[in-house]
């Protein structure tokens, strides 16, 4: 397991619980909007936004982060 896989495995456990979802929801103009999250990591934010927009996309430079993101967003 390389460092990126280790980071992805523990990222959500280490990250502090921020109440930032309401901030992002306030900036989605309508349900028909599209969301692009740069540096989406494991999908902590993106998974909370999917029901509030028409389309959503997440980009991260680590495949080890994208794999859990896909699981978190689809689940």
Residue pairs with C-beta under 8 A, 6 or more apart in sequence:
1 9
2 64
4 62
4 63
4 64
4 65
5 64
7 62
7 64
7 65
8 41
8 42
8 62
8 64
8 65
8 67
8 68
11 41
11 42
11 65
12 42
12 44
15 44
20 45
21 45
21 48
21 49
24 45
24 48
24 49
25 48
25 49
25 52
28 35
28 49
28 52
28 53
31 52
31 53
31 54
32 53
32 54
33 53
33 54
34 53
34 54
34 55
34 56
34 57
35 46
35 49
35 53
35 55
35 56
35 57
36 56
36 57
36 58
36 59
37 45
37 46
37 49
37 56
37 57
37 58
37 59
38 59
39 59
39 60
39 61
40 46
40 58
40 59
40 60
40 65
40 66
40 69
41 60
41 65
41 69
42 65
42 68
42 69
42 72
43 58
43 68
43 69
43 70
43 71
43 72
43 73
44 72
46 56
46 58
46 69
46 72
46 73
47 69
47 72
47 73
47 75
49 56
50 56
50 73
56 73
58 66
58 69
58 73
60 66
60 69
